[in-house]
Amino acid sequence: VQLQASGGGLVQAGGSLRLSCVASGIRFSRSRMAWYRQAPGKQRELVARMDRGGSKDYAEFGKGRFTVSRDNAKNTVYLQMNSLKPEDTAIYYCNSYDTYYFQEYWGQGTQVTVSS
């Protein structure tokens, strides 16, 4: 199983980034896919998630700025982040959860740094 996240980087406040996570070894189309983040000294928190039926949930801080999407044909989940703020600086992790087999996996994370 591998969840390969990419797309992080350094961006100025107000800018945008698009994260991608390519999954292999999982039942992608049957998995709930999510993005979490962890800032230094803080707990990991949910950013957004999308279930296999297309329903989406967002953390309050991401509503109106972040958009999660998925392409089942490419086994890829995306996170479009707009109007980025310095407080969005964190390592962003891809997560999958197979609700039938109760299997959860994490990717290695991608660093997002937003400068003021």
C-alpha contacts under 8 A as a table, 3 or more apart, distances in Angstrom:
res1	aa1	res2	aa2	distance
1	V	23	A	7.53
1	V	24	S	5.62
1	V	25	G	4.36
1	V	26	I	6.35
1	V	105	Y	7.83
2	Q	22	V	7.93
2	Q	23	A	5.67
2	Q	24	S	5.24
2	Q	25	G	6.52
2	Q	107	G	6.78
3	L	21	C	6.18
3	L	22	V	5.69
3	L	23	A	4.49
3	L	24	S	6.57
3	L	94	C	6.72
3	L	95	N	7.66
3	L	105	Y	7.71
3	L	106	W	6.54
3	L	107	G	4.44
3	L	108	Q	7.24
4	Q	20	S	7.98
4	Q	21	C	5.21
4	Q	22	V	5.17
4	Q	23	A	6.38
4	Q	94	C	7.83
4	Q	107	G	5.82
4	Q	108	Q	6.83
4	Q	109	G	7.97
5	A	19	L	7.02
5	A	20	S	5.56
5	A	21	C	4.16
5	A	22	V	6.56
5	A	93	Y	7.15
5	A	94	C	6.43
5	A	107	G	6.44
5	A	108	Q	6.86
5	A	109	G	5.99
5	A	110	T	6.02
6	S	19	L	5.74
6	S	20	S	5.33
6	S	21	C	6.35
6	S	109	G	7.88
6	S	110	T	5.87
7	G	17	L	6.96
7	G	18	R	5.87
7	G	19	L	4.45
7	G	20	S	6.09
7	G	110	T	7.13
8	G	17	L	6.97
8	G	18	R	7.54
8	G	19	L	6.24
8	G	110	T	5.30
8	G	111	Q	5.20
8	G	112	V	4.85
8	G	113	T	7.84
9	G	17	L	7.94
9	G	110	T	7.94
9	G	111	Q	6.11
9	G	112	V	5.03
9	G	113	T	6.07
10	L	112	V	6.20
10	L	113	T	4.73
10	L	114	V	5.88
10	L	115	S	7.29
11	V	15	G	6.06
11	V	16	S	7.28
11	V	17	L	7.76
11	V	112	V	7.90
11	V	113	T	6.32
11	V	114	V	5.01
11	V	115	S	6.26
12	Q	15	G	5.57
12	Q	84	L	7.65
12	Q	114	V	5.36
12	Q	115	S	4.77
12	Q	116	S	6.15
13	A	83	S	6.92
13	A	84	L	5.31
13	A	85	K	4.99
13	A	86	P	6.23
13	A	114	V	5.70
13	A	115	S	5.68
13	A	116	S	5.32
14	G	82	N	7.01
14	G	83	S	4.12
14	G	84	L	4.86
14	G	85	K	6.38
15	G	82	N	6.14
15	G	83	S	5.44
15	G	84	L	5.48
16	S	80	Q	7.45
16	S	81	M	5.39
16	S	82	N	4.39
16	S	83	S	6.19
16	S	84	L	6.15
17	L	80	Q	6.12
17	L	81	M	5.26
17	L	82	N	6.73
18	R	78	Y	6.84
18	R	79	L	5.59
18	R	80	Q	4.42
18	R	81	M	6.01
19	L	78	Y	5.47
19	L	79	L	4.97
19	L	80	Q	6.39
19	L	81	M	7.95
20	S	76	T	6.68
20	S	77	V	5.85
20	S	78	Y	4.54
20	S	79	L	6.54
21	C	76	T	5.37
21	C	77	V	5.25
21	C	78	Y	6.35
21	C	94	C	6.33
22	V	74	K	7.53
22	V	75	N	5.76
22	V	76	T	4.46
22	V	77	V	6.74
23	A	26	I	6.92
23	A	28	F	7.03
23	A	75	N	5.48
23	A	76	T	6.19
24	S	28	F	7.80
24	S	75	N	7.19
26	I	31	S	7.88
27	R	30	R	5.44
27	R	31	S	6.14
27	R	98	D	7.24
28	F	31	S	5.10
28	F	32	R	7.95
28	F	72	N	6.73
28	F	75	N	5.87
28	F	96	S	7.95
29	S	52	R	6.02
29	S	72	N	5.49
29	S	75	N	7.45
30	R	52	R	5.50
30	R	98	D	6.43
30	R	99	T	7.77
31	S	51	D	6.71
31	S	52	R	5.79
31	S	96	S	6.09
31	S	97	Y	5.28
31	S	98	D	4.42
31	S	99	T	6.59
32	R	49	R	7.07
32	R	50	M	5.81
32	R	51	D	4.15
32	R	52	R	5.54
32	R	96	S	5.69
32	R	97	Y	5.11
32	R	98	D	6.31
32	R	99	T	7.29
33	M	49	R	5.61
33	M	50	M	5.43
33	M	51	D	6.24
33	M	52	R	7.85
33	M	77	V	6.93
33	M	94	C	7.44
33	M	95	N	5.74
33	M	96	S	4.61
33	M	97	Y	6.50
34	A	46	L	7.60
34	A	47	V	7.51
34	A	48	A	5.64
34	A	49	R	3.89
34	A	50	M	6.18
34	A	94	C	5.92
34	A	95	N	4.97
34	A	96	S	6.28
35	W	46	L	6.33
35	W	47	V	5.39
35	W	48	A	5.36
35	W	49	R	6.18
35	W	79	L	7.50
35	W	92	Y	6.67
35	W	93	Y	5.57
35	W	94	C	4.79
35	W	95	N	5.99
36	Y	44	R	6.52
36	Y	45	E	5.38
36	Y	46	L	4.35
36	Y	47	V	4.94
36	Y	48	A	7.05
36	Y	92	Y	5.66
36	Y	93	Y	5.06
36	Y	94	C	6.48
36	Y	95	N	7.28
37	R	44	R	5.45
37	R	45	E	5.48
37	R	46	L	6.53
37	R	47	V	6.52
37	R	90	A	5.90
37	R	91	I	5.41
37	R	92	Y	4.25
37	R	93	Y	5.79
38	Q	42	K	6.24
38	Q	43	Q	5.94
38	Q	44	R	4.30
38	Q	45	E	6.36
38	Q	90	A	5.24
38	Q	91	I	5.34
38	Q	92	Y	6.60
39	A	42	K	5.35
39	A	43	Q	7.27
39	A	44	R	7.37
39	A	89	T	6.49
39	A	90	A	4.21
39	A	91	I	6.36
40	P	90	A	7.06
46	L	49	R	7.78
46	L	58	Y	7.82
46	L	59	A	6.41
47	V	58	Y	5.95
47	V	59	A	5.21
47	V	62	G	6.73
48	A	56	K	7.15
48	A	57	D	5.49
48	A	58	Y	4.36
48	A	59	A	6.14
48	A	62	G	7.75
48	A	67	T	7.84
48	A	68	V	6.40
49	R	56	K	5.62
49	R	57	D	5.35
49	R	58	Y	6.69
49	R	68	V	6.79
50	M	53	G	7.90
50	M	54	G	5.89
50	M	55	S	5.50
50	M	56	K	4.43
50	M	57	D	6.55
50	M	68	V	6.87
50	M	69	S	7.14
50	M	70	R	7.84
51	D	54	G	5.40
51	D	55	S	5.47
51	D	56	K	6.65
52	R	55	S	7.49
56	K	68	V	7.37
58	Y	61	F	7.97
58	Y	62	G	6.09
58	Y	63	K	5.96
58	Y	66	F	7.96
59	A	62	G	5.42
59	A	63	K	6.56
60	E	63	K	5.46
62	G	65	R	5.36
62	G	66	F	5.12
63	K	66	F	6.14
64	G	67	T	7.90
65	R	81	M	6.00
65	R	82	N	5.10
65	R	83	S	6.18
65	R	84	L	7.78
66	F	79	L	6.72
66	F	80	Q	5.50
66	F	81	M	4.51
66	F	82	N	6.14
67	T	78	Y	7.99
67	T	79	L	5.65
67	T	80	Q	5.05
67	T	81	M	6.62
68	V	77	V	7.30
68	V	78	Y	5.61
68	V	79	L	4.60
68	V	80	Q	6.41
69	S	77	V	5.79
69	S	78	Y	5.20
69	S	79	L	6.59
70	R	75	N	7.67
70	R	76	T	5.71
70	R	77	V	4.17
70	R	78	Y	5.92
71	D	74	K	5.43
71	D	75	N	6.04
71	D	76	T	5.33
71	D	77	V	6.33
72	N	75	N	4.79
72	N	76	T	6.44
73	A	76	T	7.86
81	M	84	L	6.61
84	L	88	D	6.47
84	L	114	V	6.77
85	K	88	D	5.38
85	K	89	T	7.60
85	K	114	V	6.11
85	K	115	S	7.76
85	K	116	S	7.54
86	P	89	T	5.66
86	P	113	T	7.30
86	P	114	V	4.65
86	P	115	S	5.64
86	P	116	S	5.95
87	E	114	V	7.53
88	D	112	V	7.52
88	D	113	T	7.42
88	D	114	V	6.67
89	T	111	Q	7.78
89	T	112	V	5.36
89	T	113	T	4.55
89	T	114	V	5.45
90	A	111	Q	6.08
90	A	112	V	5.51
90	A	113	T	6.61
91	I	109	G	5.79
91	I	110	T	5.39
91	I	111	Q	4.35
91	I	112	V	5.95
92	Y	109	G	5.16
92	Y	110	T	5.23
92	Y	111	Q	6.19
92	Y	112	V	6.95
93	Y	106	W	6.88
93	Y	107	G	5.80
93	Y	108	Q	6.49
93	Y	109	G	4.24
93	Y	110	T	6.56
94	C	106	W	5.85
94	C	107	G	5.07
94	C	108	Q	7.65
94	C	109	G	6.70
95	N	104	E	7.20
95	N	105	Y	5.71
95	N	106	W	4.67
95	N	107	G	6.35
96	S	103	Q	7.98
96	S	104	E	5.54
96	S	105	Y	5.28
96	S	106	W	6.64
97	Y	102	F	6.72
97	Y	103	Q	5.60
97	Y	104	E	4.38
97	Y	105	Y	6.63
98	D	101	Y	5.65
98	D	102	F	5.32
98	D	103	Q	5.14
98	D	104	E	6.45
99	T	102	F	5.04
99	T	103	Q	7.19
100	Y	103	Q	8.00
